[in-house]
Amino acid sequence: MAITDDLVIETLCSPAIWAEGPVWLPQQDAVVFSDVKGNRMFRWQRNGELEVWRSPSNFANGNARDAEGRVISCEHGRRGISRTEHDGSVTMLVEKVDGRRFNSPNDVVVRSDGTIWFTDPPYGITSDDEGYHAHSQVIGCYLYCFDPVSGKLTIAASDLQRPNGLAFSPDESLMYVADMSVIDFPTLGRRELRVYQVEGDRLSHGRWFAEVAPGIPDGFCVDRRGNVWCSCADGVIAFDSSGNRIGKIPLPECVSNCTFGGPDGDELYITATRSLYRVRIRL
């Protein structure tokens, strides 16, 4: 892996109010991403075509792909996790914990065993800007594990203040989670990535991994070598698996999220404010 000064940063499109949740769909040779504040989703194909993928989107935010190539989405509007089927229909998978509605699921990853892991901060219910203003029914902001086959829902971690982005290590033995609670708690909050051991459907032994600045850690991804690529206010910061900062990709807009894609898996797709960017990384 190399981050060099001669990286080519491509602006692919700028159709969004607040772009988020990029997910690579290899069968379509395309990236689907959310425009959370625009209440819609876009699809950008590698041939350059851009189209509205869904509108309205129920204020979808983070997205992931399951083993069958279906898109799993965090919906602020319906306060749950949905799945887009191959025929375009949308199935709501889970929207309550112990009979209470989630806050506003924010980001999601799918493990190789099919379980769906997602974070649930309150940002979609604090106003009508990214969802619908409402009171929280859950005391706390948790990270959940949901099995779509059995329907079992587990609180995987409860020690996070404002969990946001999340990603597994390549062997899925670890999970990294962004905590951006400094926004709500300026003196005591966090702007850090944390790392946990994965034990079944729960996380344990959480610890500090890296601080992210300027701005906050939002969405991020992990490459096949275990390096973590994390959003910040003015770009994407790369950390090795020990938490050492190894480089940065500067961008002219505030970054929200990123994911790897492309035929060889070496294209980093980045959502930042209005735009979708692409950078090819030598992995």
C-alpha positions as CSV (number, residue, x, y, z in Angstrom):
1,M,0.0,0.0,0.0
2,A,1.3,3.5,-0.8
3,I,0.0,7.0,-0.4
4,T,2.0,9.3,-2.6
5,D,1.9,12.9,-3.6
6,D,1.0,12.1,-7.1
7,L,-2.4,10.5,-6.3
8,V,-5.1,11.5,-8.9
9,I,-8.3,12.6,-7.2
10,E,-11.3,12.4,-9.5
11,T,-14.5,14.3,-9.0
12,L,-17.1,11.9,-10.4
13,C,-20.3,13.8,-9.7
14,S,-21.8,16.4,-7.4
15,P,-25.5,15.9,-7.2
16,A,-26.1,15.7,-3.5
17,I,-26.9,18.0,-0.5
18,W,-25.1,15.6,1.9
19,A,-23.6,12.6,0.2
20,E,-23.1,9.5,2.4
21,G,-23.0,5.7,2.5
22,P,-21.2,4.6,-0.7
23,V,-21.4,0.9,-1.5
24,W,-19.8,-0.9,-4.4
25,L,-22.0,-3.2,-6.5
26,P,-19.7,-5.4,-8.6
27,Q,-22.6,-7.0,-10.6
28,Q,-23.6,-3.5,-11.7
29,D,-20.1,-2.1,-12.0
30,A,-21.4,0.8,-10.0
31,V,-21.5,2.7,-6.7
32,V,-24.8,3.5,-5.0
33,F,-24.7,6.3,-2.4
34,S,-27.1,8.2,-0.3
35,D,-28.1,11.9,-0.3
36,V,-29.3,11.9,3.2
37,K,-30.7,15.5,3.3
38,G,-32.0,15.2,-0.2
39,N,-34.0,12.1,0.8
40,R,-32.8,10.1,-2.3
41,M,-30.1,7.7,-3.5
42,F,-27.9,7.8,-6.6
43,R,-26.1,5.2,-8.7
44,W,-22.9,6.2,-10.5
45,Q,-21.7,3.6,-13.0
46,R,-18.1,3.3,-14.1
47,N,-19.1,4.3,-17.6
48,G,-19.9,7.7,-16.2
49,E,-23.6,7.5,-16.1
50,L,-25.4,8.9,-13.0
51,E,-29.0,8.3,-12.1
52,V,-31.4,8.6,-9.2
53,W,-31.6,5.1,-7.7
54,R,-34.4,5.8,-5.3
55,S,-36.5,8.8,-4.4
56,P,-37.7,9.2,-1.7
57,S,-35.2,7.0,0.2
58,N,-36.7,7.3,3.7
59,F,-33.6,9.4,4.4
60,A,-31.3,6.5,3.9
61,N,-27.8,7.0,5.3
62,G,-25.2,4.2,5.5
63,N,-25.3,1.2,3.1
64,A,-23.7,-2.2,2.7
65,R,-23.9,-5.2,0.4
66,D,-24.9,-8.7,1.5
67,A,-23.6,-11.9,0.1
68,E,-26.3,-12.0,-2.6
69,G,-25.4,-8.5,-3.8
70,R,-28.5,-6.8,-2.2
71,V,-28.2,-3.4,-0.6
72,I,-28.7,-3.1,3.1
73,S,-29.6,0.5,4.2
74,C,-29.9,2.5,7.4
75,E,-33.1,4.5,7.1
76,H,-33.5,7.5,9.3
77,G,-37.1,8.1,8.1
78,R,-38.4,4.7,9.1
79,R,-35.8,4.3,11.9
80,G,-34.8,0.8,10.8
81,I,-32.7,-1.4,8.5
82,S,-34.0,-2.2,5.1
83,R,-32.9,-4.5,2.2
84,T,-33.3,-3.7,-1.5
85,E,-34.2,-6.9,-3.3
86,H,-33.0,-7.7,-6.8
87,D,-36.3,-6.7,-8.3
88,G,-36.1,-3.2,-6.7
89,S,-38.6,-3.8,-3.9
90,V,-37.6,-2.8,-0.4
91,T,-38.0,-5.1,2.7
92,M,-37.8,-3.7,6.2
93,L,-35.7,-6.1,8.2
94,V,-35.7,-4.7,11.7
95,E,-37.0,-1.4,13.3
96,K,-37.4,-2.1,17.0
97,V,-35.5,-3.4,20.0
98,D,-37.7,-4.8,22.8
99,G,-40.7,-3.1,21.3
100,R,-39.1,0.3,21.1
101,R,-38.1,2.1,18.0
102,F,-34.5,2.6,17.2
103,N,-33.1,6.2,17.3
104,S,-32.0,6.5,13.7
105,P,-29.7,3.7,12.4
106,N,-26.6,5.4,10.8
107,D,-24.1,3.0,9.4
108,V,-24.0,-0.7,8.6
109,V,-21.7,-3.6,7.7
110,V,-22.6,-7.2,6.8
111,R,-20.4,-10.0,8.2
112,S,-19.5,-13.1,6.1
113,D,-22.0,-15.1,8.1
114,G,-24.8,-12.9,7.0
115,T,-25.3,-11.0,10.2
116,I,-26.0,-7.3,10.0
117,W,-24.1,-4.9,12.3
118,F,-25.2,-1.3,12.7
119,T,-24.9,1.8,14.8
120,D,-27.8,3.8,16.2
121,P,-27.1,7.5,17.2
122,P,-29.9,10.0,17.3
123,Y,-29.0,12.3,14.4
124,G,-32.0,11.4,12.3
125,I,-34.5,12.4,15.0
126,T,-33.0,15.6,16.4
127,S,-34.6,17.6,13.6
128,D,-36.4,17.3,10.3
129,D,-33.2,17.8,8.4
130,E,-32.2,14.2,8.0
131,G,-35.4,12.4,9.1
132,Y,-38.3,13.3,11.3
133,H,-38.0,15.0,14.6
134,A,-39.0,12.7,17.5
135,H,-38.1,11.7,21.0
136,S,-35.8,8.8,21.6
137,Q,-37.4,5.6,22.8
138,V,-34.1,3.9,23.6
139,I,-32.0,5.0,26.5
140,G,-28.6,5.0,24.9
141,C,-26.9,4.8,21.5
142,Y,-25.9,1.2,20.9
143,L,-24.2,-0.9,18.3
144,Y,-26.4,-3.9,17.3
145,C,-26.0,-7.3,15.6
146,F,-29.0,-8.6,13.7
147,D,-29.4,-12.0,12.2
148,P,-31.9,-11.8,9.3
149,V,-32.4,-15.5,9.2
150,S,-33.3,-16.1,12.9
151,G,-34.5,-12.6,13.6
152,K,-32.3,-12.4,16.7
153,L,-31.2,-8.9,17.6
154,T,-28.4,-8.4,20.1
155,I,-26.9,-5.2,21.6
156,A,-23.3,-5.9,20.6
157,A,-21.7,-2.9,22.4
158,S,-23.1,-0.3,24.8
159,D,-20.1,1.7,25.9
160,L,-20.1,4.1,22.9
161,Q,-21.5,7.6,23.3
162,R,-22.3,8.5,19.6
163,P,-21.4,5.5,17.5
164,N,-21.2,6.1,13.8
165,G,-19.1,4.3,11.2
166,L,-18.0,0.7,11.7
167,A,-15.9,-1.9,9.8
168,F,-14.5,-5.3,10.4
169,S,-10.8,-6.2,10.1
170,P,-10.1,-8.5,7.1
171,D,-10.4,-11.7,9.2
172,E,-13.4,-10.3,11.1
173,S,-11.8,-10.9,14.4
174,L,-11.9,-7.1,15.2
175,M,-14.4,-4.4,14.7
176,Y,-13.5,-0.7,14.4
177,V,-16.1,1.9,15.4
178,A,-16.2,5.7,15.1
179,D,-17.3,7.6,18.2
180,M,-18.1,11.3,17.3
181,S,-19.6,12.3,20.6
182,V,-17.5,15.5,20.8
183,I,-20.2,17.1,18.7
184,D,-22.8,16.7,21.5
185,F,-20.3,16.8,24.4
186,P,-17.5,19.2,23.6
187,T,-15.6,18.8,26.8
188,L,-16.1,15.1,27.5
189,G,-16.9,13.7,24.1
190,R,-14.8,11.6,21.8
191,R,-13.5,12.1,18.2
192,E,-11.9,8.7,18.0
193,L,-11.8,5.3,16.4
194,R,-12.2,2.4,18.8
195,V,-11.4,-1.2,18.2
196,Y,-13.1,-4.3,19.7
197,Q,-12.7,-8.0,19.7
198,V,-15.6,-9.8,18.0
199,E,-17.0,-12.7,20.0
200,G,-20.0,-14.2,18.4
201,D,-22.7,-11.5,18.2
202,R,-21.0,-9.3,20.7
203,L,-18.0,-7.0,21.0
204,S,-15.6,-7.0,23.9
205,H,-12.4,-5.4,25.2
206,G,-13.0,-2.0,23.5
207,R,-10.1,0.3,23.5
208,W,-8.9,3.5,21.9
209,F,-7.4,3.0,18.4
210,A,-6.8,6.5,17.0
211,E,-7.9,10.1,17.2
212,V,-9.3,11.7,14.1
213,A,-8.8,15.4,13.4
214,P,-9.6,17.9,12.1
215,G,-13.3,17.4,12.4
216,I,-14.7,14.1,13.5
217,P,-14.6,10.4,12.4
218,D,-17.7,9.6,10.4
219,G,-17.7,6.7,8.0
220,F,-14.6,4.7,7.1
221,C,-13.4,1.4,5.6
222,V,-10.7,-1.2,6.0
223,D,-8.6,-2.4,3.1
224,R,-7.5,-6.0,2.5
225,R,-4.2,-5.4,4.3
226,G,-5.9,-4.1,7.5
227,N,-5.3,-0.4,7.0
228,V,-8.1,1.9,8.1
229,W,-9.3,4.8,5.8
230,C,-11.2,7.3,7.8
231,S,-13.2,10.4,7.0
232,C,-12.3,13.8,8.5
233,A,-13.1,17.4,7.9
234,D,-10.8,17.9,5.0
235,G,-9.9,14.5,3.6
236,V,-9.3,10.8,4.3
237,I,-6.7,9.8,6.9
238,A,-5.1,6.4,6.6
239,F,-4.0,4.4,9.7
240,D,-2.2,1.1,9.7
241,S,-3.5,-1.8,11.8
242,S,-1.6,-0.5,14.9
243,G,-3.2,2.9,14.7
244,N,-0.2,4.7,13.3
245,R,-1.1,7.4,10.8
246,I,0.4,6.5,7.4
247,G,-1.0,9.2,5.1
248,K,-3.8,11.5,4.1
249,I,-5.8,12.2,1.0
250,P,-6.8,15.9,1.0
251,L,-10.2,16.9,-0.4
252,P,-11.9,20.2,-0.9
253,E,-15.1,19.2,0.9
254,C,-15.9,17.7,4.3
255,V,-15.7,13.9,4.0
256,S,-18.5,11.6,5.2
257,N,-17.6,8.1,4.2
258,C,-15.6,5.9,1.8
259,T,-15.4,2.4,0.4
260,F,-13.2,0.3,-1.8
261,G,-14.5,-0.9,-5.2
262,G,-13.6,-1.3,-8.8
263,P,-12.7,-4.5,-10.7
264,D,-9.5,-4.9,-8.8
265,G,-10.8,-3.5,-5.5
266,D,-8.2,-0.7,-5.5
267,E,-10.5,2.2,-6.2
268,L,-11.4,4.3,-3.1
269,Y,-14.8,5.9,-3.5
270,I,-15.3,8.8,-1.2
271,T,-18.5,10.8,-0.4
272,A,-17.8,14.3,0.7
273,T,-20.6,17.0,1.2
274,R,-22.1,17.2,-2.3
275,S,-19.8,14.9,-4.3
276,L,-18.5,11.5,-5.1
277,Y,-14.8,11.2,-5.6
278,R,-12.5,8.4,-6.7
279,V,-8.8,7.7,-5.9
280,R,-6.8,4.7,-7.0
281,I,-4.7,3.3,-4.3
282,R,-1.7,0.9,-4.7
283,L,-2.7,-1.8,-2.3
